[in-house]
């Protein structure tokens, strides 16, 4: 089980309004919504960046771009799979 830590963020009021609306519609807390939205994205970005040196060469940059493209393809496939049988599907 992961350990939860409390944090404080300063966000634009329009973003807070949007988050509150979405969280309310989904029946979750703002904190849970942000954890879900940011969790996967931050993990993916960290994984990508861990493969890039602090002073990347042109080759490193191309490798990063290729890995990024592959990650986007994987996420799109996941979304397409989720659409099957989903209320937002066909």
N, C-alpha and C positions, 0 to 999 in steps of 0.2 A: 504494500500500500504506500502511495506517495505521501510525503509530508506537505501539508498546505502551509503557505506563508502569506501573511497579510501584506498588502502593498497599497500605495496611494498613487493615483494617476491624475494628471491634469489634462482634461480633454475638452474640446470645443463643445459648447452647449448643444449645437445641432446634432453632433455625434451622440451625445448622451440621450437626447430625445429619441433618436433612431434606435439606439440600443435598448432603451426602456420600452419602446413600442414592440420591437421584435421579441424581447424577453417576455413581455406580457402576453403576446400572442402565442408564444411557445410554452408558456406556463413554467418558465424557469427564472432564476434570479439573474440580474445583470452580471454578477460574478461568474455564474455558471456559463452564461452565454459567451462572455469574453474568454473564459478558459477553453471552451470548445472551439471558438473561432481562431484564437491565437495559438492554441496548443499544437495543432498539427502543422500549421504554417511555420511556427518558430522551430519546431523539430526538423522539418524539411530543410529550412534555410540553414540551420546549424550544420546538418549533415553535409549539405553542399559546400558550405564555407570551410568546414574542417578539411576538405580535400584541396583547398587552395592555400598556397603559402602566403605569408604576410606581404611579400613583395613578388607578386606573380609575374611570370614571364608571359610572352605572347602565347606560348604553347599551353601554359596553365590556364590562361583566359579562355582559349578555345576549348579546353577540356571542361572547364566550368560551364561554358555555354552549352556544350553537348549534354552534360549531366542535367542542366536546368531544363533543356528541351525534353529529355527523357522523363524527368519528374512531372512536367506539365502533361505529357502524354498519359502517364500513369494515372494522374488525378482525373483527367478527362474520361478515361476508361472507367474509373471508379464511379464517376457521376453518371455515366451512361448505364452502368450496371444498376445503380441505385434507382434509376428512372423506371426500370422494369417493375411493374406492379406498384409503383409509388402513386400517390394521389395526384402528383404533378405530371405523371406519365401520360401516354396516349390513351 
